């Protein structure tokens, strides 16, 4: 099972494109997170757009993609082998996972994050369009069958 979480440091203030916060992937029982290390703090809205771009690029057929959180030292490497995805951080490799399982986890994590009205970017603010365009692309990919005849995560 894969889950994805986003948090902002200033939870009481209205959202801003440059908000700093944390990202976390829970991959089965292992956690890869920016939490607890100040050099991993990142601009969460910019980072989410980059993460979605990384994963959708893999969905379109790339073999690997490096994700670097915005204004952070937090890096993940995604590698695609035989319709499975492996996730690497500085020293450890996790997987295999189905790519659509990662996409669905990011989608659910973003939806959960945005359920708090304080996390919504201003409609006419900077980055609003890019952020929501990337979310729309992610959601569209989740309703398309996987490329290359891969299985959906829930197909077992």
Backbone as CSV, one residue per row, in Angstrom:
resi,resn,N_x,N_y,N_z,CA_x,CA_y,CA_z,C_x,C_y,C_z
1,UNK,0.836,-1.183,0.000,0.000,0.000,0.000,0.881,1.247,0.000
2,UNK,0.457,2.244,-0.752,1.191,3.499,-0.860,0.272,4.646,-0.459
3,UNK,0.784,5.545,0.382,0.059,6.777,0.696,1.026,7.947,0.529
4,UNK,0.461,9.133,0.357,1.235,10.351,0.164,0.600,11.443,1.013
5,UNK,1.444,12.201,1.726,0.961,13.281,2.590,1.695,14.580,2.267
6,UNK,0.969,15.671,2.430,1.521,17.024,2.252,1.139,17.831,3.482
7,UNK,2.048,18.657,3.975,1.701,19.580,5.057,2.449,20.886,4.865
8,UNK,1.826,21.961,5.340,2.459,23.283,5.320,2.883,23.634,6.740
9,UNK,3.993,24.356,6.883,4.438,24.745,8.213,3.480,25.745,8.854
10,UNK,3.026,26.735,8.090,2.120,27.763,8.618,0.692,27.373,8.260
11,UNK,0.117,26.497,9.058,-1.214,25.940,8.767,-2.359,26.936,8.960
12,UNK,-2.111,28.030,9.680,-3.179,28.992,9.985,-3.278,30.128,8.972
13,UNK,-2.234,30.352,8.204,-2.225,31.445,7.225,-2.806,30.956,5.905
14,UNK,-3.361,31.866,5.104,-3.818,31.467,3.764,-2.645,30.936,2.939
15,UNK,-2.949,30.038,2.034,-1.921,29.402,1.206,-1.224,30.419,0.308
16,UNK,0.038,30.171,0.085,0.834,30.968,-0.843,1.729,30.013,-1.619
17,UNK,1.976,30.317,-2.862,2.746,29.440,-3.746,4.116,29.087,-3.180
18,UNK,4.701,29.946,-2.357,6.034,29.694,-1.817,6.011,29.070,-0.424
19,UNK,4.851,28.607,0.027,4.749,27.985,1.351,5.714,26.827,1.495
20,UNK,6.386,26.814,2.618,7.295,25.717,2.947,6.519,24.665,3.743
21,UNK,6.951,23.416,3.589,6.294,22.341,4.317,6.987,21.022,4.078
22,UNK,6.227,19.947,4.265,6.777,18.605,4.158,5.956,17.734,3.219
23,UNK,6.651,16.769,2.618,6.046,15.725,1.789,6.439,14.388,2.396
24,UNK,5.551,13.405,2.308,5.887,12.074,2.817,5.215,11.008,1.967
25,UNK,5.982,9.999,1.595,5.461,8.783,0.981,5.540,7.683,2.023
26,UNK,4.466,6.939,2.194,4.498,5.726,2.996,4.380,4.589,1.993
27,UNK,5.447,3.809,1.867,5.532,2.721,0.903,5.518,1.419,1.696
28,UNK,4.355,0.771,1.711,4.136,-0.377,2.587,4.376,0.102,4.016
29,UNK,5.388,-0.355,4.688,5.630,0.089,6.068,6.850,1.007,6.182
30,UNK,7.389,1.466,5.068,8.565,2.347,5.045,8.131,3.773,4.730
31,UNK,8.749,4.735,5.401,8.415,6.146,5.185,9.603,6.863,4.563
32,UNK,9.343,7.557,3.457,10.325,8.447,2.843,9.720,9.844,2.956
33,UNK,10.373,10.695,3.745,9.749,11.956,4.105,10.768,13.077,4.226
34,UNK,10.277,14.298,4.062,11.095,15.480,4.307,11.019,15.888,5.773
35,UNK,10.145,15.272,6.534,9.922,15.649,7.934,11.156,15.367,8.785
36,UNK,11.422,16.268,9.719,12.483,16.052,10.681,13.873,16.441,10.222
37,UNK,14.025,16.948,9.023,15.337,17.367,8.539,15.155,18.721,7.851
38,UNK,15.679,19.773,8.452,15.441,21.125,7.946,15.942,21.324,6.522
39,UNK,16.956,20.581,6.093,17.438,20.770,4.716,16.499,20.138,3.694
40,UNK,15.525,19.353,4.149,14.538,18.746,3.259,13.242,19.547,3.168
41,UNK,13.085,20.576,4.009,11.893,21.422,3.908,11.804,21.944,2.478
42,UNK,10.598,22.065,1.956,10.464,22.433,0.548,9.231,23.289,0.309
43,UNK,9.204,23.924,-0.853,8.042,24.696,-1.289,7.023,23.675,-1.806
44,UNK,6.012,23.406,-0.990,5.147,22.255,-1.260,4.355,22.367,-2.565
45,UNK,3.853,23.530,-2.915,3.046,23.638,-4.136,3.902,23.405,-5.379
46,UNK,5.078,24.016,-5.412,5.988,23.800,-6.539,6.465,22.349,-6.580
47,UNK,6.724,21.776,-5.416,7.179,20.393,-5.354,6.118,19.415,-5.839
48,UNK,4.868,19.655,-5.481,3.788,18.761,-5.925,3.662,18.793,-7.445
49,UNK,3.773,19.970,-8.050,3.708,20.061,-9.510,4.853,19.265,-10.133
50,UNK,6.043,19.395,-9.589,7.206,18.656,-10.115,7.043,17.151,-9.906
51,UNK,6.517,16.749,-8.761,6.298,15.324,-8.499,5.291,14.737,-9.484
52,UNK,4.189,15.438,-9.698,3.180,14.965,-10.653,3.790,14.885,-12.049
53,UNK,4.573,15.892,-12.432,5.227,15.866,-13.738,6.154,14.652,-13.857
54,UNK,6.892,14.362,-12.802,7.800,13.201,-12.815,7.028,11.906,-13.025
55,UNK,5.942,11.729,-12.280,5.180,10.482,-12.369,4.407,10.367,-13.685
56,UNK,3.863,11.463,-14.185,3.133,11.386,-15.455,4.082,11.162,-16.626
57,UNK,5.324,11.652,-16.505,6.327,11.372,-17.535,6.627,9.875,-17.585
58,UNK,6.698,9.243,-16.436,6.870,7.788,-16.394,5.661,7.085,-17.014
59,UNK,4.485,7.582,-16.736,3.253,6.973,-17.276,3.229,7.055,-18.796
60,UNK,3.879,8.106,-19.343,3.947,8.253,-20.807,5.089,7.429,-21.412
61,UNK,5.829,6.678,-20.584,6.802,5.744,-21.125,8.256,5.940,-20.751
62,UNK,8.596,6.981,-20.015,10.001,7.168,-19.611,10.440,6.016,-18.717
63,UNK,11.708,5.659,-18.793,12.235,4.568,-17.964,12.592,5.008,-16.555
64,UNK,12.974,6.271,-16.397,13.334,6.762,-15.073,13.102,8.261,-15.007
65,UNK,13.004,8.741,-13.792,12.813,10.175,-13.588,13.294,10.536,-12.196
66,UNK,14.052,11.598,-12.104,14.545,12.103,-10.831,13.641,13.246,-10.380
67,UNK,13.192,13.177,-9.144,12.372,14.226,-8.546,13.201,14.926,-7.471
68,UNK,13.283,16.248,-7.575,13.940,17.060,-6.554,12.907,18.056,-6.049
69,UNK,12.621,18.003,-4.759,11.650,18.926,-4.176,12.168,20.359,-4.301
70,UNK,11.249,21.295,-4.552,11.620,22.696,-4.776,12.269,23.309,-3.542
71,UNK,13.434,23.934,-3.751,14.182,24.617,-2.703,14.537,23.660,-1.562
72,UNK,14.972,22.462,-1.928,15.220,21.419,-0.936,16.343,20.503,-1.396
73,UNK,16.846,19.714,-0.472,17.827,18.673,-0.796,17.159,17.312,-0.919
74,UNK,15.847,17.263,-0.831,15.115,15.994,-0.875,14.987,15.524,-2.324
75,UNK,15.505,14.331,-2.592,15.515,13.778,-3.937,15.012,12.341,-3.915
76,UNK,14.203,11.997,-4.901,13.779,10.615,-5.126,14.062,10.261,-6.571
77,UNK,14.404,9.022,-6.800,14.584,8.507,-8.155,13.514,7.460,-8.385
78,UNK,12.803,7.599,-9.486,11.790,6.616,-9.885,12.335,5.870,-11.091
79,UNK,12.309,4.550,-11.012,12.827,3.717,-12.096,11.760,2.698,-12.484
80,UNK,11.501,2.616,-13.781,10.459,1.727,-14.291,11.110,0.501,-14.935
81,UNK,10.719,-0.685,-14.450,11.233,-1.940,-15.005,10.082,-2.928,-15.113
82,UNK,9.839,-3.391,-16.337,8.818,-4.412,-16.583,7.489,-4.088,-15.892
83,UNK,6.959,-2.922,-16.163,5.671,-2.456,-15.682,5.610,-2.281,-14.167
84,UNK,6.757,-2.192,-13.532,6.825,-1.917,-12.107,7.704,-0.695,-11.882
85,UNK,7.463,-0.031,-10.758,8.232,1.148,-10.386,8.991,0.850,-9.102
86,UNK,10.257,1.255,-9.109,11.089,1.207,-7.914,11.388,2.646,-7.535
87,UNK,11.381,2.923,-6.242,11.630,4.267,-5.738,12.913,4.226,-4.916
88,UNK,13.834,5.135,-5.234,15.115,5.219,-4.542,15.194,6.548,-3.800
89,UNK,15.753,6.505,-2.600,16.160,7.754,-1.979,17.672,7.721,-1.886
90,UNK,18.270,8.386,-0.959,19.730,8.487,-0.921,20.418,7.127,-0.865
91,UNK,19.850,6.191,-0.152,20.549,4.921,0.047,19.684,3.677,-0.118
92,UNK,18.376,3.827,-0.155,17.501,2.661,-0.145,16.617,2.603,-1.373
93,UNK,16.289,1.378,-1.772,15.413,1.129,-2.911,14.145,0.455,-2.390
94,UNK,12.997,0.959,-2.837,11.705,0.424,-2.417,10.940,-0.038,-3.649
95,UNK,10.156,-1.061,-3.495,9.344,-1.547,-4.598,9.431,-3.039,-4.699
96,UNK,8.805,-3.585,-5.692,8.151,-2.910,-6.824,6.734,-2.455,-6.474
97,UNK,6.316,-1.399,-7.176,4.962,-0.871,-7.088,4.434,-0.703,-8.503
98,UNK,3.129,-0.712,-8.648,2.537,-0.335,-9.922,2.544,1.184,-9.991
99,UNK,2.867,1.727,-11.140,2.917,3.174,-11.308,1.581,3.814,-10.958
100,UNK,0.496,3.208,-11.396,-0.812,3.807,-11.108,-1.139,3.795,-9.618
101,UNK,-0.509,2.909,-8.867,-0.665,2.920,-7.417,-0.029,4.187,-6.841
102,UNK,1.149,4.564,-7.349,1.800,5.809,-6.920,0.985,7.024,-7.357
103,UNK,0.499,7.006,-8.611,-0.326,8.114,-9.106,-1.575,8.294,-8.246
104,UNK,-2.237,7.195,-7.926,-3.459,7.259,-7.117,-3.153,7.776,-5.709
105,UNK,-2.020,7.375,-5.144,-1.648,7.837,-3.807,-1.383,9.341,-3.809
106,UNK,-0.679,9.833,-4.827,-0.421,11.273,-4.921,-1.741,12.021,-5.112
107,UNK,-2.607,11.513,-5.963,-3.910,12.132,-6.185,-4.702,12.222,-4.874
108,UNK,-4.765,11.123,-4.131,-5.505,11.111,-2.860,-4.859,12.046,-1.843
109,UNK,-3.525,12.086,-1.805,-2.834,12.978,-0.877,-3.085,14.446,-1.179
110,UNK,-3.079,14.800,-2.459,-3.362,16.184,-2.852,-4.815,16.530,-2.536
111,UNK,-5.742,15.619,-2.841,-7.151,15.871,-2.527,-7.350,16.087,-1.030
112,UNK,-6.705,15.259,-0.217,-6.825,15.390,1.239,-6.246,16.727,1.709
113,UNK,-5.102,17.101,1.185,-4.454,18.371,1.521,-5.359,19.551,1.177
114,UNK,-5.959,19.509,-0.011,-6.799,20.624,-0.463,-8.184,20.632,0.175
115,UNK,-8.537,19.579,0.899,-9.825,19.562,1.604,-9.869,20.640,2.685
116,UNK,-8.710,21.057,3.172,-8.638,22.171,4.113,-8.646,23.460,3.301
117,UNK,-9.681,24.289,3.453,-9.772,25.521,2.644,-8.556,26.438,2.762
118,UNK,-7.840,26.394,3.872,-6.651,27.234,4.018,-5.519,26.797,3.096
119,UNK,-5.593,25.588,2.554,-4.541,25.104,1.653,-4.820,25.413,0.183
120,UNK,-5.962,26.012,-0.102,-6.302,26.342,-1.494,-5.576,27.615,-1.929
121,UNK,-4.906,27.538,-3.074,-4.250,28.720,-3.631,-5.296,29.709,-4.129
122,UNK,-4.984,30.991,-4.081,-5.904,32.012,-4.584,-6.159,31.788,-6.075
123,UNK,-7.413,31.861,-6.505,-7.750,31.573,-7.907,-6.989,32.404,-8.935
124,UNK,-6.692,33.642,-8.630,-5.964,34.491,-9.577,-4.500,34.646,-9.204
125,UNK,-4.039,33.856,-8.244,-2.666,33.979,-7.772,-1.678,33.253,-8.667
126,UNK,-0.391,33.538,-8.420,0.642,32.859,-9.199,0.615,31.360,-8.935
127,UNK,0.815,30.586,-9.937,0.946,29.140,-9.846,-0.389,28.401,-9.766
128,UNK,-1.491,29.106,-9.521,-2.789,28.433,-9.409,-3.078,27.595,-10.647
129,UNK,-2.895,28.188,-11.825,-3.183,27.475,-13.073,-2.292,26.265,-13.266
130,UNK,-0.973,26.428,-13.051,-0.046,25.307,-13.208,-0.356,24.187,-12.226
131,UNK,-0.641,24.560,-10.990,-0.938,23.561,-9.963,-2.173,22.743,-10.345
132,UNK,-3.230,23.429,-10.739,-4.470,22.714,-11.067,-4.400,22.022,-12.428
133,UNK,-3.612,22.543,-13.358,-3.405,21.829,-14.629,-2.693,20.500,-14.389
134,UNK,-1.713,20.494,-13.502,-1.013,19.238,-13.219,-1.941,18.251,-12.514
135,UNK,-2.777,18.741,-11.626,-3.764,17.864,-10.963,-4.729,17.276,-11.983
136,UNK,-5.159,18.098,-12.924,-6.097,17.629,-13.955,-5.440,16.534,-14.813
137,UNK,-4.172,16.731,-15.192,-3.469,15.721,-15.975,-3.355,14.414,-15.190
138,UNK,-3.050,14.512,-13.910,-2.955,13.334,-13.061,-4.290,12.593,-13.010
139,UNK,-5.356,13.311,-12.794,-6.684,12.686,-12.720,-7.071,12.038,-14.056
140,UNK,-6.739,12.688,-15.163,-7.033,12.110,-16.480,-6.262,10.819,-16.699
141,UNK,-5.008,10.792,-16.265,-4.210,9.568,-16.430,-4.774,8.423,-15.609
142,UNK,-5.366,8.730,-14.489,-5.908,7.677,-13.637,-7.152,7.020,-14.227
143,UNK,-7.815,7.678,-15.178,-8.978,7.044,-15.809,-8.618,6.368,-17.124
144,UNK,-7.397,6.616,-17.636,-6.932,5.954,-18.859,-6.316,4.614,-18.496
145,UNK,-6.474,3.593,-19.349,-5.789,2.322,-19.080,-4.279,2.522,-19.109
146,UNK,-3.553,1.759,-18.288,-2.091,1.876,-18.293,-1.514,1.559,-19.670
147,UNK,-0.458,2.277,-20.031,0.222,2.043,-21.312,0.871,0.667,-21.309
148,UNK,0.965,0.058,-22.451,1.665,-1.211,-22.581,0.941,-2.392,-21.981
149,UNK,-0.359,-2.245,-21.732,-1.121,-3.376,-21.221,-0.864,-3.685,-19.765
150,UNK,-0.312,-2.734,-19.017,-0.064,-2.976,-17.593,-1.363,-3.172,-16.834
151,UNK,-1.253,-3.672,-15.624,-2.434,-3.926,-14.826,-2.735,-2.709,-13.942
152,UNK,-3.990,-2.549,-13.604,-4.366,-1.559,-12.618,-3.916,-2.075,-11.262
153,UNK,-3.582,-1.198,-10.318,-3.115,-1.653,-9.012,-4.128,-2.574,-8.314
154,UNK,-5.401,-2.318,-8.508,-6.419,-3.110,-7.813,-6.728,-4.430,-8.511
155,UNK,-6.063,-4.712,-9.639,-6.301,-5.975,-10.341,-5.592,-7.144,-9.671
156,UNK,-4.690,-6.836,-8.705,-3.998,-7.892,-7.959,-3.037,-8.562,-8.781
